[in-house]
Amino acid sequence: MSEAEILFEVKDGLGLITLNRPKALNALTYGMILELEKALPGWEADPAIKAVVLRGAGDRAFCAGGDVIGLYREMRDNQSGTLRRDFFRDEYIVNRRIYRFAKPWISLIDGIDMGGGVGLSAHGSHSVASEKFLFAMPETTIGLFPDVGGGYFLTRLPGALGTFLALTSHRLKVADALWAGIVDAHVPSARMGDLLAALGAADLSGPDADRKVDAVIARFATDPGLATLPDLMADIDRCFSAESVGEIEAKLRKHPGEWAQKQLAALLKLSPLSMAITLEQLRRCANRSFEDTMTIEYRMSQYCMRPDHDFFEGVRALLVDKDQKPRWNPATIAAVTPAMVEAHFQPVANDLLFEMT
C-alpha cells in the first residue's frame, strides 16, 4: 500500500498535519483537501487539542500549490466530470475554516510555499519560515489568478506590492516575506523540530493562546538578513499602481533601468486575460471580508474552468506538454475587453456563499 497523501496525528496536545507528497513538492490533491475538511471541525471542538501545526514532508517544500494537472486531465478526458467544480469549492471552504479557526494555526514552512500552499499558511494565526522558504503566487503563468484568498491578503500588503506579486509571480525569500508580513517569523530549518517540541510542552490554554504561541516562537526566531523589497518599493508603487494592465505596461516601458525591463519581459509572457482578471479581482476584493473574497474567487474559478479558457492552455504548455509556448487568447493586452473580464465575476449555479459565524 502506498502511504497516505496527508497524515494526521495528535501529540502533546497538538494536532499535527503533514502534507505527504514530497516527490510532488506536497502539491495539494482533491483527496487531501477532503481529508482536511473532514478533520478540522473535530479538532477545533476537541478540548484536548490546544493548537494545530501544519508542515510538509521532505526537505524541499511545504506545498508547491494545487494539483492542477488533475483538473486538466478531467477537462481533456471527461467533460461532464465534477472535479473542476468541487476542487475549488472544497479548497476554499478549507481556506475559510483556517481563517476562522478558533485555535492557533501554526504553519512550519521549511521550503517552497506557493499557490494553494499559501492558502493553507497565510490565513492561519502563525506562519514560521526557514531559510529554505520560497514564496510565490504563480497562477498568472498558467492563465489563472491568485486564488485561495489571494484577493484578501495580497491587497493588504504594503503599497502596490500585492499587485506586483499577483501579476508577475515574483518569488520572495524569507527576509522579504517577513518584511512584507507574509510570514511572522524566521526559524532556521535545523531548529524547526525544537520549536515543535517546545510548542508541545507549552501551556497554550486560555484566551491569550496566540500570544503564548508568539512567545514560544520568539525563543527560536532569528534575523533572516536584509530584505530587498524596501529598496524596490518606490519603483513597484510607481509602475504597479495603475488602473489597467495596459497602463502598467506603459509605465514599465517608460521607466528607466534594468528592473522595469525585466518586469515588462515577464508580463509580456503571461496570459493577457489572466492579468486583466487578476487586476480586477484585487480591485473588487480590497476592503471586502474574507468570505466575500472567497465568493468572488469561486465565481472566477468556475469561469476559468471552461475548456477554451487560457487556464487549460497554460497548464498544457507549462506542465503537460512543457513546450513553454502557450497560445493565449486574446494574444495581446490591448485585445482584452471589459466584457471578457466581467464574465468572470458573474454568479454561478453552485455559488459559494458563506454565512458569517
C-alpha positions in Angstrom: 0.0 0.0 0.0 1.2 3.5 -0.8 1.5 5.9 2.1 -1.3 8.4 2.7 -1.0 11.8 0.9 -1.8 13.6 4.1 -1.1 12.5 7.7 -2.9 13.4 10.9 -1.5 12.8 14.4 -2.3 14.2 17.9 0.8 14.6 20.0 1.5 16.6 23.2 -1.8 18.4 22.7 -1.0 19.4 19.2 -2.9 18.4 16.1 -0.1 17.6 13.6 -0.9 17.7 9.9 1.8 16.6 7.4 1.3 17.1 3.7 2.9 13.9 2.5 3.7 14.1 -1.2 7.4 15.1 -1.1 8.2 13.9 -4.6 5.4 16.2 -5.9 6.5 19.0 -3.6 3.5 18.3 -1.5 1.1 19.6 -4.2 -2.4 19.6 -2.9 -4.8 17.0 -4.3 -8.6 16.9 -4.0 -8.3 13.9 -1.7 -6.0 15.9 0.6 -8.5 18.8 0.7 -11.3 16.4 1.6 -9.3 14.9 4.4 -8.6 18.4 5.8 -12.3 19.3 5.5 -13.2 16.2 7.4 -10.7 16.5 10.2 -10.6 20.2 11.1 -14.1 20.6 12.7 -13.5 17.8 15.2 -10.0 19.2 16.1 -11.4 22.6 16.5 -14.0 21.3 19.0 -11.7 18.9 20.8 -10.5 20.4 24.2 -7.6 18.0 24.2 -6.1 19.8 21.1 -4.6 23.2 22.0 -3.3 24.1 18.5 -2.8 22.8 15.0 0.6 22.6 13.4 0.9 22.1 9.6 4.1 21.1 7.8 5.3 19.5 4.6 7.1 16.2 4.2 10.6 16.1 2.8 13.3 18.7 2.7 12.2 20.8 -0.3 8.7 22.0 0.0 5.9 22.9 2.4 3.4 22.9 -0.5 4.1 24.0 -4.1 0.4 24.5 -4.9 -2.7 22.7 -6.1 -2.6 19.7 -8.3 -3.8 21.5 -11.5 -2.8 18.7 -13.8 -5.7 16.7 -12.5 -8.1 19.5 -13.5 -6.5 19.5 -17.0 -6.9 15.8 -17.4 -10.6 15.9 -16.4 -11.2 18.7 -18.9 -9.5 16.6 -21.6 -11.0 13.2 -20.8 -14.3 13.8 -19.0 -16.2 17.0 -19.9 -19.0 16.1 -17.5 -16.8 15.5 -14.5 -17.2 17.4 -11.3 -13.6 17.8 -10.1 -13.3 21.3 -11.7 -16.4 22.4 -9.7 -15.6 20.5 -6.4 -11.9 21.0 -6.1 -12.1 24.8 -5.8 -15.3 24.8 -3.7 -13.8 22.4 -1.1 -10.4 24.1 -1.2 -11.9 27.5 -0.5 -14.1 26.0 2.3 -10.9 24.7 3.9 -9.2 28.1 3.4 -12.1 29.8 5.2 -12.0 27.3 8.0 -8.3 28.0 8.6 -9.0 31.8 8.6 -11.8 31.4 11.2 -10.1 28.6 13.2 -10.7 29.1 16.9 -7.3 27.8 18.0 -3.7 28.7 17.0 -3.0 27.5 13.5 0.8 27.3 13.1 2.4 26.6 9.7 6.1 25.5 9.8 7.2 26.3 6.3 10.5 24.7 5.6 10.8 25.1 1.8 8.6 26.1 -1.2 5.2 27.7 -0.4 3.3 28.7 -3.5 -0.3 29.0 -4.7 -2.5 26.5 -2.9 0.1 26.1 -0.2 -0.2 29.8 0.6 -3.9 29.3 1.1 -3.1 26.8 3.9 -0.4 29.0 5.6 -1.3 32.7 5.1 -4.7 32.6 6.7 -3.7 30.9 9.9 -2.6 32.7 13.1 1.1 31.9 12.8 3.4 31.2 9.9 7.1 30.4 10.6 9.5 30.2 7.7 13.0 28.7 7.4 15.9 29.8 5.3 14.6 27.4 2.6 11.4 29.3 2.3 10.4 30.4 -1.2 7.1 32.2 -1.8 5.2 33.0 -5.0 1.6 33.3 -6.3 2.4 31.9 -9.8 -1.1 31.5 -11.1 -0.8 34.0 -13.9 1.9 31.9 -15.5 -0.8 29.2 -16.2 -3.6 31.6 -17.2 -5.3 31.6 -13.8 -5.4 34.2 -11.0 -4.1 34.3 -7.4 -6.9 32.5 -5.7 -7.1 30.7 -2.2 -7.8 34.1 -0.7 -5.1 35.9 -2.7 -7.6 38.8 -3.2 -7.8 39.2 0.6 -4.2 39.0 1.7 -2.4 40.5 -1.3 -4.5 43.7 -1.1 -3.4 44.1 2.5 0.4 44.2 1.7 2.3 47.4 1.6 1.7 49.8 -1.3 1.4 48.1 -4.7 3.3 45.1 -3.6 0.3 42.7 -3.8 -0.4 43.8 -7.4 3.2 43.3 -8.3 3.3 39.8 -6.8 0.0 38.8 -8.2 0.8 39.8 -11.8 4.4 38.9 -12.1 4.6 35.7 -10.0 7.8 37.3 -8.4 9.4 35.0 -5.8 10.3 36.1 -2.3 12.8 34.6 0.1 12.2 34.7 3.8 13.7 38.1 4.6 11.4 39.9 2.1 8.4 37.8 3.1 9.0 38.7 6.8 9.3 42.4 5.9 6.1 42.3 3.9 4.2 40.5 6.7 3.6 37.3 4.6 5.2 35.3 7.4 5.6 36.0 11.1 9.0 34.7 12.0 12.2 33.2 10.7 13.3 30.0 12.4 16.3 28.0 10.9 15.4 24.7 9.4 17.6 22.9 12.0 15.5 24.3 14.8 12.1 23.5 13.5 12.0 20.2 15.4 12.9 22.0 18.6 10.2 24.6 18.0 7.6 21.9 17.5 8.7 20.2 20.8 8.5 23.5 22.7 5.0 24.1 21.3 4.0 20.7 22.6 5.5 21.4 26.0 3.9 24.9 26.3 0.7 25.8 28.1 -1.4 27.3 25.3 -4.6 27.4 27.2 -6.9 30.4 27.7 -8.0 33.4 25.6 -4.4 34.6 25.1 -3.2 31.4 23.3 -2.0 33.3 20.3 0.2 35.5 22.5 1.6 32.4 24.2 2.5 30.9 20.8 4.2 34.1 19.9 6.4 33.8 23.0 7.4 30.2 22.2 8.3 31.1 18.6 10.3 34.2 19.7 12.6 31.9 21.6 13.7 30.3 18.3 13.4 33.2 15.9 16.5 34.7 14.3 17.3 37.5 11.9 17.0 36.3 8.3 19.2 39.1 6.9 18.4 42.2 4.9 15.2 42.4 2.8 15.5 43.7 -0.8 11.9 44.9 -1.1 12.3 48.2 0.8 14.7 49.5 -2.0 12.2 48.4 -4.7 9.0 49.7 -3.3 9.3 53.2 -4.9 9.6 51.5 -8.3 6.9 48.9 -7.6 4.5 51.6 -6.4 5.2 53.8 -9.4 4.7 51.1 -12.0 2.1 48.9 -10.5 -0.3 51.5 -9.1 -2.4 51.7 -12.2 -6.0 51.2 -13.3 -5.3 48.7 -16.1 -2.7 46.2 -17.3 -2.1 48.4 -20.3 -1.2 51.3 -18.0 1.2 49.1 -16.1 2.8 48.0 -19.3 3.2 51.7 -20.4 4.7 52.7 -17.1 7.2 49.9 -17.3 8.1 50.8 -20.8 8.8 54.4 -19.7 10.6 53.5 -16.6 14.4 53.6 -17.0 16.6 50.8 -15.7 17.0 47.0 -15.9 14.4 46.2 -13.2 11.5 47.7 -15.1 12.5 46.0 -18.3 12.8 42.6 -16.5 9.3 43.0 -15.2 8.0 44.0 -18.6 9.5 41.0 -20.2 7.9 38.8 -17.6 4.5 40.3 -18.1 4.6 40.0 -21.8 4.9 36.2 -21.5 1.7 35.9 -19.4 -1.9 35.5 -20.3 -3.3 39.0 -21.0 -6.7 37.8 -19.9 -5.3 36.3 -16.7 -3.6 39.6 -15.8 -6.7 41.6 -16.5 -9.0 39.5 -14.3 -6.3 39.4 -11.6 -6.2 43.2 -11.5 -10.0 43.4 -11.4 -10.0 40.7 -8.6 -7.7 42.8 -6.5 -9.8 45.9 -7.1 -13.0 44.2 -6.1 -11.6 42.3 -3.1 -9.8 45.3 -1.5 -11.6 46.1 1.8 -14.0 43.1 1.4 -14.5 40.4 4.0 -12.7 37.1 3.7 -16.0 35.4 2.9 -16.9 37.9 0.2 -13.4 37.4 -1.3 -13.8 33.7 -1.5 -17.2 34.0 -3.2 -15.7 36.3 -5.8 -12.8 33.9 -6.4 -15.0 30.9 -6.7 -17.0 32.6 -9.4 -13.8 33.4 -11.2 -12.5 29.9 -10.8 -15.6 28.4 -12.4 -15.4 30.6 -15.5 -11.7 29.7 -15.8 -12.7 26.0 -15.9 -14.3 26.4 -19.4 -12.5 24.2 -21.8 -11.4 27.0 -24.1 -10.0 29.2 -21.2 -6.4 30.3 -21.1 -6.0 28.3 -17.9 -6.0 24.9 -19.7 -3.7 26.2 -22.4 -1.3 27.5 -19.7 -1.3 24.1 -17.9 -0.8 22.3 -21.2 2.2 24.5 -22.2 3.9 24.7 -18.9 3.1 21.5 -17.1 1.8 18.8 -19.5 3.5 19.2 -22.9 6.1 21.5 -21.4 6.7 23.3 -24.7 6.7 26.6 -22.9 4.7 28.1 -25.8 1.2 28.9 -24.6 -1.2 30.3 -27.2 -3.1 32.9 -25.3 -6.5 34.1 -26.4 -6.6 37.0 -26.8 -2.9 37.3 -27.6 -2.3 40.9 -26.5 -3.2 43.1 -23.6 -4.9 45.6 -25.8 -7.3 42.9 -27.1 -8.8 42.1 -23.7 -12.3 43.7 -23.5 -14.2 44.8 -20.4 -16.9 42.2 -21.3 -14.3 39.4 -21.2 -13.2 40.4 -17.7 -16.7 41.0 -16.4 -17.8 37.5 -17.4 -15.5 36.0 -14.7 -17.4 37.8 -11.9 -21.0 36.6 -12.5 -22.8 34.4 -10.0 -22.7 30.7 -10.8 -25.3 27.9 -10.2 -23.5 26.4 -7.2 -22.3 29.7 -5.7 -20.0 29.5 -2.7 -21.9 31.7 -0.2 -20.8 31.7 3.4 -22.8 32.6 6.5 -20.8 34.7 8.9 -20.1 32.9 12.3 
